[in-house]
Amino acid sequence: MKALVTGGGGFLGRAIVRQLQARGDMVRILARSEYPELLKNGVECMRGDISDAQATIAACQGMDAVFHVAAKAGVWGAYSDFHEANVVGTQNIIDACRKNKVPRLIHTSTPSVVYNGHPLANANETLPLTTRCPCAYPLTKAEAERRVIAANNDALKTVAIRPHLIWGEGDNHLVPRVVAQAKAGKLRIVGDGLNRVDLTHVENAAHAHLLAHDSIATSSVACGQAYFVSDNAPVILWDWINALLDQLEVPRVSRTISLNGAKSIGAIAEMLWTLFPFKGEPPMTRFVAVELAKDHWFDISAIKRDLGYSPVLSPMDGLAALVKSLKQPV
């Protein structure tokens, strides 16, 4: 088939591109930057932004499926910027699929769409989408998922995948940032340090997207549904971080701060970053404090049942490869 991957130059996008090509599919990406290495590998690269309706229409022409991965992620920034990328951009993709009669749309969502400020332990898809959150990313991704699911019909079959904390080789954001903060002595265990979270290796996340496509191409079971996905092995967050740091010979995180203390610092930092033109993200936000202190792991029985999902890479093998890549000289 011919598949478009929006954000195909990104971490997850590239993994989806690789897996599509590995099975013989023709791949086009829509991205804001140029990726010569993808061109060399036979990927058709179109440059454009998903917030540009005409760019999305052009990118969707002739496609059999669209994997909509592109989004604005982050824990800080103007709501309007997140809305433009995540809501307007997603609506543009939906409209472009309809205009070009693309039959299948696989949307990359996030477990943050069910944020409610409470621990999420073995949570499932019955949780409602968030409408209140001290962070624009979950709010706008929730609205984006809502629109994708509502768009499902016989002409355009849609499905949403919610991978939690994507990690692995090639990650230039999550793990490198944690390691850098640890090296600088800036990390603190928030809360009691016993909260469990799900991780999703990038290869497992990409695999879930392809399974979602194949399911809606042949059956109606997954059409109009959203699914949590993970490595199926929740970890104690701070134990996992410290085990990684041990292998990288970086000092462990041992200093702690209470959740209420972190939330108070986050509230003050948010106020300062709102009043003054500081660059980058605040060192702490209320949303990040909750994410670092509370359980966030999910029941993935639905994706196992409906899509036949099981991880293609074990956490142990994924961690060994990640450590090896991080130890290699730049």
C-alpha atoms as one frame of an Amber mdcrd trajectory, in Angstrom:
protein
   0.000   0.000   0.000   0.903   3.674  -0.101   1.091   5.228   3.350   1.627
   8.777   4.561   3.344   9.291   7.922   2.992  12.816   9.283   5.971  13.679
  11.440   7.826  10.855   9.729  11.187  12.374  10.582  10.564  12.142  14.315
  11.380   9.389  16.776   8.154   7.373  16.521   7.505   8.446  12.936  10.790
   6.978  11.747  10.079   3.674  13.465   6.703   3.465  11.716   8.376   4.330
   8.402  10.982   1.582   8.920   8.388  -1.045   9.765   6.182  -0.089   6.818
   9.114  -0.263   4.413  10.276  -3.567   5.911   7.046  -5.183   4.801   7.156
  -3.625   1.334   4.853  -0.628   1.668   5.568   2.620  -0.173   5.986   5.503
   2.270   5.629   9.263   2.048   6.242  11.609   4.953   5.005  15.115   5.668
   7.442  17.019   7.872   8.656  20.543   8.491  12.325  19.683   7.952  14.318
  17.892   5.280  15.536  14.334   5.861  18.136  13.339   3.224  18.737   9.969
   4.899  15.076   9.037   4.465  15.208  10.099   0.820  18.189   7.793   0.308
  16.124   4.953   1.751  13.361   5.466  -0.791  10.969   7.520   1.315   9.089
  10.263  -0.514   9.553  13.411   1.542   7.139  16.319   1.387   7.938  19.437
   3.353   5.065  21.174   5.064   3.185  21.819   8.265   0.007  20.025   9.317
  -1.477  23.396  10.279  -1.407  24.244   6.545  -4.585  22.751   5.061  -3.263
  22.829   1.508  -0.094  20.993   2.526  -2.108  18.206   4.134  -4.380  17.887
   1.093  -1.364  17.538  -1.189   0.317  15.040   1.127  -2.761  12.796   1.334
  -3.243  12.510  -2.427  -3.068   8.924  -3.626  -2.656   7.432  -0.159  -4.233
   4.208   1.067  -3.599   5.065   4.719  -2.425   7.938   6.863  -0.474   7.511
  10.092  -0.909  10.850  11.856   2.027  11.081  14.246   2.943  14.777  14.043
   2.021  16.869  17.077   3.283  19.574  19.365   4.406  17.930  22.584   5.658
  19.527  25.776   4.625  20.628  29.235   4.777  24.377  28.707   3.732  26.919
  26.091   0.847  28.970  24.821  -2.421  27.080  24.500  -2.895  28.623  21.044
   0.323  27.000  19.779  -0.727  23.558  20.992  -4.227  24.053  19.595  -2.899
  25.054  16.190  -0.738  21.959  15.876  -2.777  19.338  17.686  -6.379  20.335
  17.018  -6.269  22.367  13.810  -3.548  20.122  12.392  -5.501  16.960  13.157
  -8.698  18.405  11.697  -6.745  19.299   8.560  -5.607  15.677   8.276  -9.159
  14.404   8.721 -10.431  16.818   6.073  -7.575  15.954   3.704  -8.319  12.234
   4.085 -11.957  12.857   3.231 -11.124  15.075   0.249  -8.704  12.497  -1.152
 -10.907   9.522  -0.241  -8.192   7.991   1.951  -9.894   4.970   3.558  -7.851
   4.584   6.785  -6.472   6.975   9.434  -4.327   5.804  12.353  -3.866   8.548
  14.937  -1.087   8.755  17.532  -2.690   9.831  20.785  -1.348   9.717  24.348
  -2.488   8.381  27.736  -2.360  12.010  28.898  -5.762  12.459  27.246  -7.327
  10.830  30.325  -5.407  12.967  32.846  -7.483  13.620  35.961  -4.867  14.453
  38.591  -5.323  11.086  40.306  -3.182   7.938  40.238  -3.925   5.762  37.219
  -3.297   2.141  38.176  -4.361  -0.512  35.663  -6.560   2.132  34.028  -8.487
   1.234  30.892 -10.239   2.898  27.985 -13.451   3.561  29.909 -11.863   6.669
  31.453 -13.293   9.904  30.001 -11.158  12.292  27.982  -9.818  15.143  30.077
 -11.432  18.563  29.972  -9.434  20.091  32.855  -5.659  19.969  33.056  -2.929
  22.479  34.003  -1.161  21.732  30.704  -2.192  22.459  27.113  -0.771  19.260
  25.625  -3.244  16.771  27.175  -6.187  19.117  26.559  -5.431  19.589  22.877
  -4.523  15.950  22.299  -7.812  14.941  23.947  -9.725  17.177  21.543  -7.711
  15.812  18.616  -8.516  12.218  19.581 -12.163  13.130  20.079 -12.327  14.427
  16.505 -10.521  11.421  15.029 -12.850   8.960  16.728 -15.924  10.994  15.734
 -14.730  11.008  12.109 -14.924   7.229  11.841 -17.373   5.957   9.237 -17.507
   3.526   6.333 -15.608   5.918   4.059 -12.870   6.818   6.561 -12.048   4.216
   9.171 -10.167   5.643  12.137  -8.387   4.351  15.226  -6.236   5.970  17.947
  -3.186   4.493  19.689  -2.022   5.763  23.096   1.617   4.784  23.782   2.960
   5.831  27.182   6.498   7.246  27.566   8.075   6.141  24.280  11.739   5.227
  24.700  14.558   3.450  22.878  17.540   4.015  20.621  17.344   7.271  18.703
  15.327   9.060  21.382  16.621  12.623  21.522  14.226  13.889  24.164  13.001
  11.722  27.049  15.947   9.596  28.221  18.742  12.007  27.202  16.979  14.762
  29.123  16.664  12.605  32.243  20.340  11.633  32.049  21.436  15.236  31.532
  19.385  16.403  34.510  20.829  13.625  36.662  24.396  14.491  35.659  23.710
  18.110  36.595  22.312  17.041  39.979  18.942  18.597  39.195  16.702  15.548
  39.538  14.621  14.916  42.650  12.432  11.946  43.495   8.943  13.421  43.725
   6.717  11.777  46.330   7.529   8.433  47.927   9.397   7.106  44.884   7.201
   4.007  44.627   4.924   5.060  41.775   4.615   2.624  38.881   4.500   3.732
  35.270   4.256   2.154  31.848   6.946   2.535  29.227   6.588   1.796  25.511
   9.632   0.958  23.440   9.506   2.776  20.118   9.495  -0.500  18.163   6.528
  -1.749  20.177   4.698   1.552  19.677   5.265   1.420  15.922   4.189  -2.229
  15.805   0.923  -1.303  17.518   0.250   1.336  14.857   0.703  -1.178  12.040
  -1.539  -3.691  13.810  -4.168  -0.961  14.160  -3.999  -0.256  10.446  -4.277
  -3.904   9.488  -7.204  -4.393  11.840  -9.338  -1.548  10.487  -8.424  -2.591
   6.942  -9.980  -6.019   7.418 -12.444  -5.718  10.320 -14.726  -3.237  12.035
 -13.755  -4.265  15.580 -11.190  -1.514  16.142 -12.833   1.158  14.005 -13.605
   4.275  16.024 -11.722   2.947  19.061  -8.767   4.175  21.115  -6.228   1.822
  22.700  -3.589   2.096  25.410  -0.344   0.348  24.526   2.844  -0.319  26.486
   5.674  -2.801  26.954   3.260  -4.757  29.187   5.713  -4.461  32.079   5.028
  -1.529  34.442   8.113  -0.333  36.303   8.726   1.599  39.509   9.723   4.850
  37.816  12.577   5.911  40.075  14.016   2.391  40.338  14.062   2.213  36.519
  15.743   5.605  36.222  18.378   4.704  38.814  19.051   1.334  37.192  19.644
   3.133  33.892  21.924   5.667  35.576  23.894   2.827  37.216  24.637   1.316
  33.813  25.697   4.706  32.481  27.879   5.305  35.548  25.910   8.424  36.461
  25.177   9.124  40.165  21.791   7.872  41.328  18.933  10.166  42.193  18.506
  10.069  45.963  17.250  13.475  47.062  13.490  13.762  47.450  10.739  16.355
  47.467   7.116  15.925  48.455   4.412  16.071  45.825   2.876  19.141  47.455
   6.277  20.792  47.538   6.880  20.048  43.856   3.422  21.329  42.938   4.037
  24.546  44.859   7.351  25.072  43.080   5.613  24.286  39.801   2.886  26.845
  40.426   5.450  29.539  41.244   7.553  28.652  38.202   4.495  28.765  35.938
   3.624  32.218  37.265   7.148  33.497  36.675   7.340  32.031  33.172   3.978
  33.647  32.411   4.981  37.078  33.690   8.500  37.177  32.273   9.884  36.163
  28.857  12.100  33.332  30.109  13.285  30.902  27.458  12.469  27.214  27.507
  10.259  25.335  29.919  10.016  25.971  33.675  12.126  23.592  35.788   8.888
  22.242  37.284   5.168  22.500  36.555   2.117  21.226  38.398   1.450  18.716
  35.622   5.014  17.355  35.695   4.892  17.047  39.496   1.837  14.808  39.281
   3.331  12.753  36.439   6.531  12.142  38.408   4.825  11.185  41.668   1.735
   9.161  40.817   0.958   5.818  39.186   0.459   5.842  35.426   0.085   2.314
  34.140  -2.622   0.838  32.006  -4.651  -2.253  31.263  -3.748  -3.218  27.688
  -6.068  -6.197  27.434  -8.190  -4.379  24.824  -5.349  -3.960  22.331  -4.268
  -7.545  22.939  -7.797  -8.797  22.318  -8.795  -6.623  19.369  -5.465  -6.155
  17.559  -3.525  -9.220  18.667  -0.834  -7.019  20.182   2.157  -8.304  22.058
   5.507  -6.534  22.394   8.025  -7.311  19.644  10.952  -6.197  21.816  11.393
  -7.021  25.504  12.249  -4.294  28.026  15.512  -6.105  28.837  16.671  -6.218
  25.211  15.512  -2.663  24.615  17.393  -1.376  27.653  20.598  -3.177  26.677
  20.488  -1.625  23.201  19.701   1.805  24.630  22.586   1.711  27.104  24.974
   0.593  24.377  23.907   3.461  22.134  24.211   6.019  24.937  27.723   4.839
  25.767  28.928   5.273  22.206  31.008   8.426  21.682  29.195  11.206  19.828
